[in-house]
Amino acid sequence: MVGKTAAALRRLGKGGRGVEDSVSYALAHRIRIEILAALHESPESADGLARIVRRPLSTVTHHIEELLKGGSIEIARTKKVGNLVQHFYCMVKLPYYSDEDVAAMTPEERQALAGLILQASMVEAMASLWAGKMMRDPRVMLAWNRINLDERGRDDLADEQARSWCRQHEIEAESTNRRAKTGEPGVTYIIASFGYERSRTSAPDPRPSGKD
């Protein structure tokens, strides 16, 4: 695993909130979601992010500091502006990890990796939902389900998702080649794939009357 990426995985949740609460915090406010979505485009300064999300610089700076503290974002580079040092922030960049790469990680690194991927995908989903993108596209795909699998079924599901993921990137490459010939502009779509064990298998027991 690349050293810089490993350090980023270890940094998530080290600001006192923990991995799970850091991701929950990042997704719990629209301004933070818009900041994170903007950083998916390119590194940006606090001034630039304030212009993009159309919020006061002081407000945006506060959210940036909290996201940075929790490890949800990192400093991409710095620039000297007069007597000041201007920071440019970015999302944590993650390479593709094979099954072998993930197996070699510590449990804490795997948890952080899952947190960063969920954060990135949920940020894009909520930003598009607010922008009305999901109601305008007649071919939008949103689906989820709970399925029960044996050990072989779990392996088959993982293999099928891997095949589908590869095919989706082949479709992107084919589209890129066509657009190079036709000059047709592209539209950016979000693709995501989840397949994980559910946290619980049944509803919790009812709480005794009169107790929290």
GICOR-V268810 format. One record per run of one state. SS is the DSSP state (H for helix, E for strand, C for the rest). FROM is the first residue (numbers start at 1). TO is the last residue. If there is no record, write none. Layout:
# GICOR-V268810
ss = (SS;SS)
from = (FROM;FROM)
to = (TO;TO)
This chain:
# GICOR-V268810
ss = (C;H;C;H;C;H;C;E;H;C;H;C;E;C;E;C;H;C;H;C;H;C;H;C)
from = (1;3;12;18;27;30;40;44;46;54;57;71;73;82;84;92;99;104;107;131;133;137;151;183)
to = (2;11;17;26;29;39;43;45;53;56;70;72;81;83;91;98;103;106;130;132;136;150;182;212)
